[in-house]
Amino acid sequence: MNEEINKIIDVLSKGEIAILPTDTVYGLTGDATSLKAIKLANDIKKREKPQPLLILVSSIDMLKKYTKNISDLELEVINKYWPNKLTILFEKNDLLSDELTASSPYVGVRMPNNKLLLDIMNKYNKPLLSTSANIHSKDVITKISLLENEMRDSVSYIYDAGELSTTASTLIKIENGKIKILREGELASQILKDFESVIEK
């Protein structure tokens, strides 16, 4: 496994893109701080205009390094659920480019429950950009055999971990002491129950 991780890190360090399993579906993965990787991910997906890319982190320290103004409620939610299929919108800081977020001041962040990704980030010591490994507007990919040849030829590394789940992550934004659920996902009902008093209706 260490040899695989070293190969993937070599790809990331060159600003190139790998297709890796996540805790949801297969994703295009690159160095979240690399403008080359950000442009490449959007180009591979054939997006007519750039769209925000989410980032993956392996620790709270990594989250704090690339975001700002993290509230006590955000920390409470993180400590309760991460690593998990939960993406949270945070204010980004200047270490993340506007190209990554398509000029939004916010970035979606997830700590994935996936050992390969966590091991890569812990060794590489940077967050990873992540977006589903499919051409824009086409179906997400749950197994490598479903990859379009054009996408297969556009990336530098593919890691096949078999068939994955298709469940999307829950997406939330926490602002002014309230939790707003932007995309349901499988964790939404648990969050509604655990944080009922601070859910924005």
N, C-alpha and C positions, 0 to 999 in steps of 0.2 A: 504493500500500500504506500509506503514512503516513496518508492520509485515513481508511482503514479502521481502522487502529490507534487513531487519535484518537477515532473513533466508539465503538469497543469500550471504550476507557478511560473515556469519558464515561458509558457504561452501568455499568461497574465502580464508578466513583466515587460513583454514586447508590445503591449497594447492590443493584443489579438484576442479573439473570442473562442471560448470553449463551450460546448454543450454539456451541461452537467445535470444530474438529478437534483431536484429540490424536495422539500417535504410536501409539495403539491404536484407540479408537472415538470417535464424537462424544460430547462431554461437556457437562454443565451447568457453567458456569464463572462464578465471581464473586470478589469481594475476600475473601480468607481471613480478614481481620481485621474484617469487617463482620458483626455479629449479624443484621442485616436479610437479608443475602445468604445466610447459613447457614440461617436459618429458611425462606427462600424456596426454597432448593434442596431441602430436605427436603419442603416442602409440594408443590412441583411434582412430585416423585417419588411423592407420595401414600404416604409411609411412615407406618405407624401410630405408630411412635415414632422419635425421631431416631437415626440411625446415624452412626458416624464418617465424616467426609469427609477424603479425602486432600488434600494440598496440592502444588502445583507450585512449584518455585523455578528461578531462572535462573542462580544462581551459588553457590559455596561460602559466600561472605560472607552471602548472603541466608539460606542454610540455618542458618548459625551465629547469625544475629540472632534466629531464632525457635525454636531448639532449645538443648539444653544437654548437657553431659557427653559430647561426641562423642569416641569413642575413636580411637586410632591405626589400629586394624583397620577401623573404619568409614571413616576417611579414605582408607585404602588401597583399599578396595572402590569408593568414590566416584570416586577418581582414575582407577581402572582402567576403569570401565564408563560413568559418566555423561558426556554425556546419553544415555539409553537407556531401554528398557522395564523398568526396575528400580525398584521401590518399596521403601524401607527404613523400618522403624519406628524413630523417634528419640524421646527424651524431649522433650516440648514445654516451652517456658518460658511465662511469664505474658503474653507478647504474643499468644499464641493462646488463645482462650477454651475453656472446658470444653464449651461448646455445639458447637464444631467437632468435637471428638473424642468426643462423647457421654460425657463425664466420664472418659475414659481419660487416663492421664498420657502416653500415647504418641500420636504422629501419624505417619501414613504420608506419606513425602515422595518425590517423583520429580522429576528434572530431565529434561523431555521432549526428545526429539530432533525438535523441531518449531520451525521458524524463526519462525512467526507468534507462537506462545506465548512464546518466548524474547524476541522483540522487544517484545511487549506488557509483559512483566514488567520488562525492562530500562528501559523508558520510565516505567512506572507505579511501579516501585521497591517493589513489594509482592508477596508470594506470592499465588497464585490457589487457591481451592478448586476441586476437580474431582470430579465423580461422573458416571457414565454417563448419557447423555440418554435414559433410558427410564423408564416408570412402574415402580415397585417390582415385582419378580418377573417382569417381561416381558423380552423379548429386547433385547439391546443394539442400538444403531443404527449401521449402517455407511455409510448414505447418507441425506441429508436427506429424500428422498422417502418414507422409512419412518417419519418422525416422526408421532406422533399429533397430530391437530389441537389437542387440548386442551393438549398440551405446547407446541406451536408458538405458541399464543395466550398462554401464560403467561410467555414470555421476551421480553426487550426487543431482542434482536439475534440473528441467525442468520448464520453464515458457512459457505457451501457450498464445500467443497474436493473435491467428488467422492466416489467410493467409497473407504473406508478399510479397513485390515486389521482382523481381529477378534481378533488375538492379545492375550491379557491380559498385563499386566506380571508379571514375577516378583516375589514379595513375600518379603522376608527380614527377620529380626531378628538383630541382633548383640549378644550379651550374654556377659559373663565370658570374652571371648576366643574365643567360638564363634559360628559362623554357622548359624542355623536357617532352613531354607527352608520358608516357610509356604504359598506357592502356587508351583507349578512355573514356568509361563511358559516362553518360548523361551530365556531366558538361564540357566536352572537348570543344565543340563548343563555349560555353560562354567564356571559358578561352582564346581560340584562338582569339576571338573578343576583349575581354577586354585588353589583353596583347600582341597584335599582334606584337609590335615592339621588344619584347624580347623572342619570341618563337624560339626555336632551330629547324631549318628546317631539 
